[in-house]
Amino acid sequence: MSANPVSARRQDALLIEGLLGNLSLFREVMPRHVARLAAQSRTQRLRRGTALYRKGERLPGLVAVAYGSLKLALRRAGGDEKVLRFLGPNETFGEACVLLDRPCPVDLIALADTMVAVIPTPQIQWLMTQDLEFAHNVAHSLGESFLGLLDELQASVQQNGVQRLAAYLDSLAEPRAGNGDWIVHLPVSKTAVAARLGVTKETMSRLLRELASRGLIEVSRREITIVDRARLAQIAA
């Protein structure tokens, strides 16, 4: 017996409404406005390695990640790629493209089985005129993205590989209960992290071994214990 399409759409709308409620972009936005956007949006599921959008394609709307992860990447002439950013749950992409009606500037590729919600461009543009809190949140998000891009550019120019790795690990560190250590759960594979930091996979492995040999970290697959965060932060700086 086939599923009721109306019921399926309603379930999708409720799922999307819950997702939007967790996004900083919709903080303090009127609930009825969130519900309207959710009703007009759709979900899309991706298998690992699948492209959501390619550079140059038009984005139909704002992308919000429900679960899984995406990488934002640019292809170099030789076929290598530069990973600019990872998108994880409750993160968004496409604000500038939606507002300026510009094509996607990067490839969006799923790094794991992923589900996203796509909020149509006309709905985002409508909400910008209707809800001051949403407009403020969008401006804040765009400002953070711009400053983050400048930080990335500065790091690529002024920091070597081990400094970039130390800074990346420090940014992900969370306290481990009980013993005062800090723990990092890599959100993606080490290969993807290497591309994000602008080094090869082999260099990434060597840098991890170097930090471990200096007593700063302990590595167990994608879980990294930071033994001495103060010294790690000094390297990053």
DRENPA-3360 file (N, C-alpha, C; in nm, 2 decimals, always signed):
BEGIN
1 = MSANPVSA = +0.09/-0.12/+0.00/+0.00/+0.00/+0.00/+0.09/+0.12/+0.00 ~ +0.07/+0.22/-0.10/+0.15/+0.33/-0.11/+0.12/+0.44/+0.00 ~ +0.22/+0.51/+0.03/+0.21/+0.62/+0.14/+0.12/+0.73/+0.08 ~ +0.05/+0.79/+0.17/-0.04/+0.90/+0.13/+0.06/+1.02/+0.11 ~ +0.05/+1.08/-0.02/+0.15/+1.19/-0.05/+0.12/+1.31/+0.03 ~ -0.01/+1.34/+0.07/-0.04/+1.46/+0.15/+0.02/+1.44/+0.29 ~ +0.01/+1.31/+0.35/+0.07/+1.29/+0.48/+0.22/+1.30/+0.47 ~ +0.28/+1.25/+0.37/+0.43/+1.25/+0.35/+0.47/+1.40/+0.35;
9 = RRQDALLI = +0.40/+1.48/+0.28/+0.44/+1.62/+0.27/+0.43/+1.69/+0.41 ~ +0.32/+1.65/+0.48/+0.30/+1.71/+0.61/+0.41/+1.67/+0.71 ~ +0.46/+1.54/+0.70/+0.57/+1.49/+0.78/+0.69/+1.57/+0.75 ~ +0.72/+1.59/+0.62/+0.84/+1.67/+0.57/+0.83/+1.81/+0.63 ~ +0.72/+1.87/+0.62/+0.70/+2.01/+0.67/+0.73/+2.02/+0.82 ~ +0.68/+1.92/+0.90/+0.71/+1.92/+1.04/+0.86/+1.89/+1.07 ~ +0.92/+1.80/+0.99/+1.06/+1.78/+1.01/+1.14/+1.91/+0.98 ~ +1.11/+1.97/+0.87/+1.18/+2.09/+0.83/+1.16/+2.20/+0.93;
17 = EGLLGNLS = +1.03/+2.21/+0.98/+1.00/+2.32/+1.08/+1.09/+2.29/+1.21 ~ +1.11/+2.17/+1.25/+1.19/+2.14/+1.36/+1.34/+2.17/+1.33 ~ +1.38/+2.15/+1.21/+1.52/+2.18/+1.17/+1.54/+2.33/+1.17 ~ +1.45/+2.41/+1.12/+1.46/+2.55/+1.11/+1.47/+2.61/+1.25 ~ +1.39/+2.55/+1.34/+1.39/+2.60/+1.48/+1.53/+2.58/+1.55 ~ +1.61/+2.50/+1.50/+1.75/+2.48/+1.56/+1.85/+2.56/+1.49 ~ +1.82/+2.63/+1.39/+1.92/+2.71/+1.31/+1.93/+2.85/+1.37 ~ +2.05/+2.90/+1.39/+2.07/+3.04/+1.44/+2.01/+3.14/+1.34;
25 = LFREVMPR = +2.00/+3.10/+1.21/+1.95/+3.20/+1.12/+1.80/+3.23/+1.15 ~ +1.73/+3.14/+1.22/+1.59/+3.16/+1.24/+1.56/+3.19/+1.39 ~ +1.67/+3.22/+1.46/+1.65/+3.26/+1.61/+1.56/+3.38/+1.62 ~ +1.46/+3.37/+1.71/+1.37/+3.48/+1.73/+1.28/+3.52/+1.62 ~ +1.28/+3.44/+1.51/+1.19/+3.46/+1.40/+1.05/+3.41/+1.44 ~ +0.94/+3.48/+1.39/+0.81/+3.45/+1.43/+0.78/+3.30/+1.39 ~ +0.72/+3.23/+1.48/+0.69/+3.09/+1.45/+0.60/+3.07/+1.33 ~ +0.50/+3.16/+1.31/+0.42/+3.14/+1.19/+0.50/+3.16/+1.06;
33 = HVARLAAQ = +0.60/+3.25/+1.07/+0.69/+3.26/+0.95/+0.77/+3.14/+0.92 ~ +0.82/+3.08/+1.03/+0.90/+2.95/+1.02/+0.81/+2.84/+0.96 ~ +0.68/+2.83/+1.01/+0.59/+2.73/+0.96/+0.56/+2.75/+0.81 ~ +0.55/+2.88/+0.77/+0.52/+2.90/+0.63/+0.64/+2.86/+0.54 ~ +0.76/+2.89/+0.58/+0.88/+2.85/+0.51/+0.89/+2.69/+0.50 ~ +0.86/+2.63/+0.62/+0.87/+2.49/+0.62/+0.77/+2.42/+0.53 ~ +0.65/+2.48/+0.52/+0.55/+2.42/+0.43/+0.59/+2.43/+0.28 ~ +0.67/+2.53/+0.25/+0.71/+2.55/+0.11/+0.84/+2.49/+0.07;
41 = SRTQRLRR = +0.91/+2.43/+0.17/+1.04/+2.37/+0.15/+1.03/+2.22/+0.12 ~ +1.15/+2.16/+0.09/+1.15/+2.02/+0.06/+1.28/+1.96/+0.12 ~ +1.28/+1.83/+0.14/+1.40/+1.76/+0.18/+1.46/+1.69/+0.07 ~ +1.59/+1.66/+0.08/+1.66/+1.59/-0.02/+1.77/+1.50/+0.05 ~ +1.77/+1.37/+0.02/+1.87/+1.28/+0.08/+1.97/+1.25/-0.02 ~ +2.10/+1.24/+0.03/+2.21/+1.22/-0.06/+2.30/+1.10/-0.01 ~ +2.35/+1.02/-0.10/+2.44/+0.92/-0.06/+2.58/+0.98/-0.06 ~ +2.67/+0.92/+0.02/+2.81/+0.96/+0.03/+2.87/+0.97/-0.11;
49 = GTALYRKG = +2.94/+1.09/-0.14/+3.00/+1.11/-0.26/+2.91/+1.17/-0.37 ~ +2.79/+1.19/-0.34/+2.69/+1.25/-0.43/+2.70/+1.41/-0.43 ~ +2.70/+1.47/-0.55/+2.70/+1.61/-0.55/+2.56/+1.67/-0.53 ~ +2.54/+1.76/-0.44/+2.41/+1.83/-0.43/+2.40/+1.93/-0.53 ~ +2.50/+2.02/-0.55/+2.51/+2.12/-0.65/+2.65/+2.13/-0.70 ~ +2.67/+2.17/-0.82/+2.80/+2.19/-0.88/+2.82/+2.34/-0.90 ~ +2.95/+2.38/-0.90/+2.98/+2.52/-0.93/+2.92/+2.57/-1.06 ~ +2.86/+2.68/-1.05/+2.79/+2.74/-1.17/+2.65/+2.71/-1.18;
57 = ERLPGLVA = +2.60/+2.61/-1.10/+2.45/+2.58/-1.11/+2.38/+2.69/-1.02 ~ +2.25/+2.71/-1.06/+2.17/+2.79/-0.98/+2.11/+2.72/-0.86 ~ +2.12/+2.79/-0.74/+2.07/+2.73/-0.62/+1.92/+2.76/-0.62 ~ +1.83/+2.66/-0.60/+1.69/+2.69/-0.59/+1.65/+2.75/-0.46 ~ +1.74/+2.75/-0.36/+1.71/+2.81/-0.23/+1.82/+2.79/-0.13 ~ +1.80/+2.82/-0.01/+1.89/+2.81/+0.10/+1.90/+2.66/+0.14 ~ +2.02/+2.61/+0.16/+2.05/+2.47/+0.20/+2.07/+2.47/+0.35 ~ +2.00/+2.38/+0.42/+2.02/+2.36/+0.56/+2.04/+2.21/+0.58;
65 = VAYGSLKL = +2.14/+2.17/+0.66/+2.18/+2.03/+0.68/+2.10/+1.98/+0.80 ~ +2.03/+1.87/+0.78/+1.96/+1.80/+0.89/+2.05/+1.70/+0.96 ~ +2.11/+1.61/+0.88/+2.21/+1.52/+0.93/+2.31/+1.49/+0.82 ~ +2.43/+1.44/+0.86/+2.53/+1.41/+0.77/+2.63/+1.53/+0.75 ~ +2.70/+1.53/+0.64/+2.79/+1.64/+0.62/+2.82/+1.66/+0.47 ~ +2.85/+1.79/+0.44/+2.88/+1.83/+0.30/+3.02/+1.90/+0.30 ~ +3.09/+1.89/+0.19/+3.21/+1.97/+0.18/+3.19/+2.07/+0.07 ~ +3.24/+2.19/+0.09/+3.24/+2.30/-0.01/+3.38/+2.30/-0.07;
73 = ALRRAGGD = +3.39/+2.27/-0.20/+3.52/+2.24/-0.27/+3.53/+2.31/-0.40 ~ +3.65/+2.35/-0.44/+3.68/+2.40/-0.57/+3.78/+2.31/-0.64 ~ +3.77/+2.29/-0.76/+3.86/+2.20/-0.84/+3.97/+2.28/-0.90 ~ +4.09/+2.23/-0.88/+4.21/+2.29/-0.94/+4.23/+2.24/-1.08 ~ +4.31/+2.31/-1.16/+4.33/+2.27/-1.30/+4.38/+2.13/-1.31 ~ +4.47/+2.09/-1.22/+4.52/+1.95/-1.23/+4.43/+1.84/-1.18 ~ +4.31/+1.88/-1.14/+4.22/+1.78/-1.09/+4.21/+1.77/-0.94 ~ +4.31/+1.82/-0.87/+4.30/+1.83/-0.72/+4.19/+1.92/-0.68;
81 = EKVLRFLG = +4.15/+1.91/-0.55/+4.05/+2.00/-0.50/+4.09/+2.07/-0.38 ~ +4.04/+2.19/-0.36/+4.06/+2.27/-0.24/+3.93/+2.27/-0.16 ~ +3.93/+2.21/-0.04/+3.81/+2.21/+0.04/+3.81/+2.34/+0.12 ~ +3.71/+2.42/+0.11/+3.69/+2.55/+0.17/+3.63/+2.54/+0.31 ~ +3.54/+2.44/+0.32/+3.46/+2.44/+0.45/+3.38/+2.31/+0.45 ~ +3.35/+2.26/+0.57/+3.26/+2.15/+0.59/+3.13/+2.21/+0.65 ~ +3.02/+2.15/+0.61/+2.89/+2.18/+0.66/+2.83/+2.06/+0.74 ~ +2.79/+2.08/+0.86/+2.74/+1.97/+0.94/+2.60/+2.00/+0.98;
89 = PNETFGEA = +2.54/+1.92/+1.07/+2.40/+1.94/+1.11/+2.37/+2.08/+1.17 ~ +2.26/+2.14/+1.13/+2.22/+2.27/+1.17/+2.30/+2.38/+1.12 ~ +2.37/+2.36/+1.01/+2.44/+2.46/+0.94/+2.38/+2.49/+0.80 ~ +2.40/+2.61/+0.75/+2.34/+2.65/+0.63/+2.44/+2.70/+0.52 ~ +2.39/+2.70/+0.40/+2.47/+2.75/+0.29/+2.38/+2.81/+0.18 ~ +2.44/+2.92/+0.13/+2.37/+2.98/+0.01/+2.30/+3.12/+0.04 ~ +2.32/+3.17/+0.15/+2.26/+3.30/+0.18/+2.29/+3.41/+0.08 ~ +2.42/+3.42/+0.05/+2.46/+3.53/-0.05/+2.41/+3.50/-0.19;
97 = CVLLDRPC = +2.41/+3.37/-0.23/+2.36/+3.33/-0.36/+2.21/+3.36/-0.38 ~ +2.14/+3.33/-0.27/+1.99/+3.35/-0.27/+1.96/+3.50/-0.28 ~ +2.03/+3.58/-0.20/+2.00/+3.72/-0.19/+2.04/+3.80/-0.32 ~ +2.15/+3.75/-0.38/+2.21/+3.82/-0.50/+2.17/+3.76/-0.63 ~ +2.10/+3.64/-0.62/+2.06/+3.57/-0.74/+2.19/+3.53/-0.82 ~ +2.29/+3.47/-0.75/+2.41/+3.43/-0.81/+2.42/+3.28/-0.82 ~ +2.50/+3.23/-0.91/+2.52/+3.08/-0.92/+2.60/+3.03/-0.80 ~ +2.59/+2.90/-0.78/+2.67/+2.84/-0.67/+2.82/+2.86/-0.70;
105 = PVDLIALA = +2.90/+2.91/-0.61/+3.04/+2.93/-0.64/+3.13/+2.81/-0.61 ~ +3.08/+2.70/-0.56/+3.16/+2.59/-0.52/+3.08/+2.46/-0.56 ~ +3.15/+2.34/-0.54/+3.08/+2.21/-0.55/+3.04/+2.18/-0.41 ~ +2.92/+2.13/-0.39/+2.87/+2.08/-0.26/+2.86/+1.93/-0.27 ~ +2.94/+1.86/-0.20/+2.95/+1.71/-0.21/+2.93/+1.65/-0.07 ~ +2.84/+1.54/-0.07/+2.81/+1.47/+0.05/+2.93/+1.39/+0.10 ~ +2.98/+1.41/+0.22/+3.08/+1.33/+0.28/+3.03/+1.21/+0.35 ~ +2.90/+1.20/+0.37/+2.84/+1.08/+0.44/+2.70/+1.09/+0.39;
113 = DTMVAVIP = +2.62/+0.98/+0.42/+2.48/+0.99/+0.39/+2.42/+1.11/+0.46 ~ +2.35/+1.19/+0.39/+2.31/+1.33/+0.43/+2.17/+1.36/+0.39 ~ +2.10/+1.43/+0.48/+1.98/+1.49/+0.44/+1.98/+1.64/+0.46 ~ +1.93/+1.71/+0.36/+1.92/+1.86/+0.36/+1.78/+1.90/+0.34 ~ +1.75/+2.02/+0.39/+1.63/+2.09/+0.35/+1.67/+2.21/+0.26 ~ +1.59/+2.23/+0.15/+1.61/+2.34/+0.06/+1.49/+2.43/+0.07 ~ +1.52/+2.56/+0.12/+1.41/+2.66/+0.14/+1.41/+2.75/+0.02 ~ +1.30/+2.75/-0.05/+1.30/+2.82/-0.18/+1.34/+2.97/-0.17;
121 = TPQIQWLM = +1.42/+3.02/-0.27/+1.46/+3.15/-0.28/+1.35/+3.26/-0.26 ~ +1.24/+3.24/-0.33/+1.13/+3.35/-0.31/+1.09/+3.36/-0.16 ~ +1.09/+3.24/-0.09/+1.04/+3.25/+0.05/+1.14/+3.32/+0.14 ~ +1.27/+3.29/+0.11/+1.38/+3.36/+0.19/+1.37/+3.51/+0.16 ~ +1.36/+3.55/+0.03/+1.35/+3.69/+0.00/+1.22/+3.76/+0.06 ~ +1.11/+3.68/+0.06/+0.99/+3.74/+0.13/+1.01/+3.76/+0.28 ~ +1.08/+3.66/+0.34/+1.10/+3.67/+0.49/+1.19/+3.79/+0.52 ~ +1.29/+3.82/+0.44/+1.38/+3.93/+0.46/+1.30/+4.06/+0.47;
129 = TQDLEFAH = +1.19/+4.07/+0.40/+1.11/+4.20/+0.41/+1.00/+4.19/+0.52 ~ +0.98/+4.08/+0.58/+0.87/+4.06/+0.67/+0.91/+4.05/+0.82 ~ +1.04/+4.01/+0.84/+1.08/+3.98/+0.98/+1.22/+4.04/+1.00 ~ +1.22/+4.14/+1.09/+1.34/+4.21/+1.11/+1.45/+4.12/+1.18 ~ +1.41/+4.03/+1.27/+1.50/+3.94/+1.33/+1.57/+3.86/+1.23 ~ +1.49/+3.81/+1.13/+1.56/+3.72/+1.03/+1.66/+3.80/+0.95 ~ +1.62/+3.92/+0.91/+1.71/+4.01/+0.83/+1.84/+4.03/+0.91 ~ +1.83/+4.06/+1.04/+1.94/+4.08/+1.13/+2.03/+3.95/+1.13;
137 = NVAHSLGE = +1.96/+3.83/+1.14/+2.04/+3.71/+1.15/+2.11/+3.68/+1.02 ~ +2.05/+3.71/+0.91/+2.12/+3.69/+0.78/+2.24/+3.78/+0.77 ~ +2.23/+3.91/+0.81/+2.34/+4.00/+0.81/+2.45/+3.95/+0.90 ~ +2.42/+3.90/+1.01/+2.52/+3.85/+1.10/+2.59/+3.73/+1.04 ~ +2.51/+3.64/+0.98/+2.57/+3.52/+0.92/+2.67/+3.56/+0.80 ~ +2.63/+3.65/+0.72/+2.71/+3.69/+0.61/+2.84/+3.76/+0.66 ~ +2.83/+3.84/+0.77/+2.94/+3.90/+0.83/+3.04/+3.80/+0.88 ~ +2.99/+3.70/+0.95/+3.07/+3.59/+1.01/+3.14/+3.52/+0.90;
145 = SFLGLLDE = +3.07/+3.49/+0.79/+3.13/+3.42/+0.68/+3.24/+3.49/+0.61 ~ +3.22/+3.62/+0.60/+3.33/+3.71/+0.54/+3.45/+3.71/+0.63 ~ +3.43/+3.73/+0.76/+3.55/+3.74/+0.85/+3.62/+3.60/+0.86 ~ +3.54/+3.49/+0.85/+3.59/+3.36/+0.85/+3.68/+3.33/+0.73 ~ +3.63/+3.38/+0.61/+3.71/+3.37/+0.49/+3.84/+3.44/+0.50 ~ +3.84/+3.56/+0.56/+3.97/+3.64/+0.58/+4.06/+3.56/+0.67 ~ +4.01/+3.50/+0.78/+4.09/+3.42/+0.87/+4.16/+3.31/+0.80 ~ +4.08/+3.24/+0.71/+4.13/+3.13/+0.63/+4.24/+3.18/+0.54;
153 = LQASVQQN = +4.22/+3.29/+0.47/+4.33/+3.34/+0.38/+4.45/+3.38/+0.46 ~ +4.44/+3.44/+0.58/+4.55/+3.47/+0.66/+4.63/+3.35/+0.70 ~ +4.55/+3.24/+0.74/+4.62/+3.12/+0.79/+4.69/+3.06/+0.67 ~ +4.64/+3.06/+0.55/+4.70/+2.99/+0.44/+4.83/+3.07/+0.40 ~ +4.83/+3.20/+0.43/+4.95/+3.28/+0.39/+5.06/+3.27/+0.50 ~ +5.01/+3.28/+0.63/+5.11/+3.30/+0.74/+5.14/+3.18/+0.82 ~ +5.06/+3.07/+0.81/+5.08/+2.95/+0.89/+5.13/+2.83/+0.81 ~ +5.22/+2.75/+0.87/+5.26/+2.63/+0.80/+5.16/+2.52/+0.83;
161 = GVQRLAAY = +5.18/+2.40/+0.78/+5.09/+2.29/+0.80/+5.06/+2.25/+0.94 ~ +5.17/+2.24/+1.02/+5.14/+2.20/+1.16/+5.07/+2.31/+1.24 ~ +5.09/+2.43/+1.21/+5.01/+2.54/+1.27/+4.87/+2.53/+1.24 ~ +4.84/+2.51/+1.11/+4.70/+2.50/+1.07/+4.63/+2.38/+1.13 ~ +4.70/+2.27/+1.14/+4.64/+2.15/+1.20/+4.62/+2.18/+1.35 ~ +4.71/+2.24/+1.42/+4.69/+2.27/+1.56/+4.57/+2.36/+1.58 ~ +4.56/+2.46/+1.50/+4.45/+2.55/+1.51/+4.32/+2.48/+1.48 ~ +4.31/+2.39/+1.39/+4.19/+2.32/+1.35/+4.15/+2.23/+1.47;
169 = LDSLAEPR = +4.25/+2.16/+1.53/+4.21/+2.07/+1.64/+4.17/+2.15/+1.76 ~ +4.23/+2.26/+1.79/+4.20/+2.35/+1.90/+4.05/+2.40/+1.88 ~ +4.02/+2.43/+1.76/+3.88/+2.48/+1.74/+3.77/+2.38/+1.76 ~ +3.81/+2.25/+1.75/+3.71/+2.15/+1.77/+3.71/+2.08/+1.91 ~ +3.80/+2.13/+1.99/+3.82/+2.06/+2.12/+3.70/+2.08/+2.21 ~ +3.66/+1.97/+2.28/+3.56/+1.97/+2.38/+3.61/+1.90/+2.50 ~ +3.57/+1.95/+2.62/+3.62/+1.89/+2.75/+3.57/+1.75/+2.76 ~ +3.66/+1.66/+2.81/+3.63/+1.52/+2.84/+3.60/+1.52/+2.99;
177 = AGNGDWIV = +3.49/+1.47/+3.03/+3.45/+1.46/+3.17/+3.54/+1.37/+3.25 ~ +3.58/+1.42/+3.36/+3.65/+1.33/+3.46/+3.80/+1.35/+3.47 ~ +3.87/+1.37/+3.36/+4.02/+1.38/+3.38/+4.09/+1.50/+3.33 ~ +4.01/+1.60/+3.29/+4.07/+1.73/+3.25/+4.12/+1.73/+3.11 ~ +4.12/+1.62/+3.03/+4.16/+1.62/+2.90/+4.06/+1.69/+2.81 ~ +4.10/+1.72/+2.68/+4.01/+1.77/+2.58/+4.01/+1.66/+2.47 ~ +3.89/+1.65/+2.41/+3.87/+1.55/+2.31/+3.83/+1.62/+2.18 ~ +3.87/+1.56/+2.06/+3.83/+1.61/+1.93/+3.77/+1.49/+1.86;
185 = HLPVSKTA = +3.65/+1.50/+1.81/+3.59/+1.40/+1.72/+3.59/+1.46/+1.58 ~ +3.68/+1.41/+1.49/+3.69/+1.46/+1.36/+3.55/+1.44/+1.29 ~ +3.50/+1.55/+1.24/+3.36/+1.54/+1.18/+3.36/+1.46/+1.04 ~ +3.48/+1.45/+0.98/+3.49/+1.39/+0.85/+3.62/+1.30/+0.86 ~ +3.65/+1.24/+0.75/+3.77/+1.15/+0.74/+3.90/+1.24/+0.74 ~ +4.01/+1.17/+0.78/+4.14/+1.24/+0.78/+4.18/+1.29/+0.64 ~ +4.14/+1.22/+0.54/+4.16/+1.26/+0.40/+4.09/+1.40/+0.37 ~ +3.97/+1.41/+0.41/+3.89/+1.53/+0.39/+3.95/+1.64/+0.47;
193 = VAARLGVT = +3.99/+1.62/+0.60/+4.05/+1.72/+0.68/+4.18/+1.77/+0.61 ~ +4.26/+1.68/+0.56/+4.38/+1.71/+0.49/+4.35/+1.81/+0.37 ~ +4.25/+1.78/+0.30/+4.21/+1.87/+0.19/+4.17/+2.00/+0.24 ~ +4.10/+2.00/+0.35/+4.05/+2.13/+0.41/+4.17/+2.21/+0.46 ~ +4.28/+2.15/+0.50/+4.40/+2.22/+0.55/+4.50/+2.25/+0.44 ~ +4.47/+2.20/+0.32/+4.56/+2.23/+0.21/+4.69/+2.15/+0.21 ~ +4.68/+2.03/+0.27/+4.80/+1.94/+0.27/+4.76/+1.80/+0.22 ~ +4.85/+1.72/+0.19/+4.82/+1.58/+0.14/+4.78/+1.49/+0.26;
201 = KETMSRLL = +4.72/+1.38/+0.23/+4.69/+1.28/+0.33/+4.81/+1.24/+0.40 ~ +4.92/+1.21/+0.33/+5.05/+1.17/+0.39/+5.11/+1.27/+0.48 ~ +5.10/+1.40/+0.44/+5.15/+1.51/+0.53/+5.06/+1.52/+0.65 ~ +4.93/+1.50/+0.64/+4.84/+1.51/+0.75/+4.88/+1.40/+0.85 ~ +4.91/+1.28/+0.81/+4.95/+1.17/+0.90/+5.08/+1.20/+0.97 ~ +5.17/+1.26/+0.89/+5.30/+1.29/+0.95/+5.29/+1.40/+1.05 ~ +5.20/+1.50/+1.03/+5.18/+1.61/+1.13/+5.12/+1.56/+1.25 ~ +5.02/+1.46/+1.24/+4.96/+1.40/+1.36/+5.06/+1.33/+1.44;
209 = RELASRGL = +5.15/+1.25/+1.37/+5.25/+1.18/+1.44/+5.35/+1.28/+1.51 ~ +5.38/+1.39/+1.45/+5.47/+1.49/+1.51/+5.41/+1.54/+1.64 ~ +5.28/+1.58/+1.63/+5.22/+1.64/+1.75/+5.21/+1.53/+1.86 ~ +5.19/+1.40/+1.82/+5.18/+1.30/+1.92/+5.31/+1.27/+1.98 ~ +5.42/+1.28/+1.90/+5.56/+1.25/+1.96/+5.60/+1.36/+2.05 ~ +5.54/+1.48/+2.04/+5.57/+1.59/+2.13/+5.48/+1.59/+2.26 ~ +5.40/+1.48/+2.27/+5.32/+1.47/+2.39/+5.20/+1.56/+2.39 ~ +5.16/+1.61/+2.28/+5.05/+1.71/+2.28/+4.91/+1.64/+2.25;
217 = IEVSRREI = +4.91/+1.53/+2.17/+4.79/+1.47/+2.14/+4.81/+1.31/+2.14 ~ +4.69/+1.24/+2.15/+4.69/+1.10/+2.13/+4.58/+1.07/+2.03 ~ +4.62/+0.99/+1.93/+4.53/+0.96/+1.81/+4.47/+0.82/+1.81 ~ +4.34/+0.81/+1.80/+4.28/+0.68/+1.79/+4.17/+0.69/+1.68 ~ +4.21/+0.66/+1.56/+4.12/+0.68/+1.44/+4.08/+0.82/+1.43 ~ +3.94/+0.85/+1.43/+3.90/+0.98/+1.42/+3.87/+1.05/+1.55 ~ +3.92/+0.99/+1.66/+3.91/+1.05/+1.79/+4.05/+1.09/+1.84 ~ +4.07/+1.22/+1.87/+4.20/+1.27/+1.91/+4.19/+1.33/+2.05;
225 = TIVDRARL = +4.27/+1.28/+2.14/+4.27/+1.34/+2.28/+4.38/+1.45/+2.28 ~ +4.35/+1.57/+2.32/+4.44/+1.67/+2.34/+4.50/+1.67/+2.48 ~ +4.62/+1.63/+2.50/+4.68/+1.61/+2.63/+4.73/+1.75/+2.69 ~ +4.78/+1.83/+2.60/+4.83/+1.96/+2.65/+4.77/+2.07/+2.55 ~ +4.66/+2.12/+2.59/+4.59/+2.22/+2.50/+4.66/+2.35/+2.49 ~ +4.72/+2.39/+2.61/+4.79/+2.52/+2.61/+4.91/+2.52/+2.51 ~ +4.99/+2.41/+2.51/+5.10/+2.41/+2.42/+5.05/+2.40/+2.27 ~ +4.94/+2.33/+2.25/+4.88/+2.31/+2.12/+4.84/+2.45/+2.07;
233 = AQIAA = +4.78/+2.53/+2.15/+4.73/+2.66/+2.12/+4.85/+2.76/+2.09 ~ +4.96/+2.73/+2.16/+5.09/+2.81/+2.13/+5.14/+2.78/+1.99 ~ +5.13/+2.66/+1.95/+5.17/+2.62/+1.81/+5.08/+2.69/+1.71 ~ +4.95/+2.68/+1.74/+4.85/+2.74/+1.65/+4.87/+2.89/+1.63 ~ +4.92/+2.96/+1.74/+4.94/+3.10/+1.73/+5.07/+3.14/+1.67;
% end
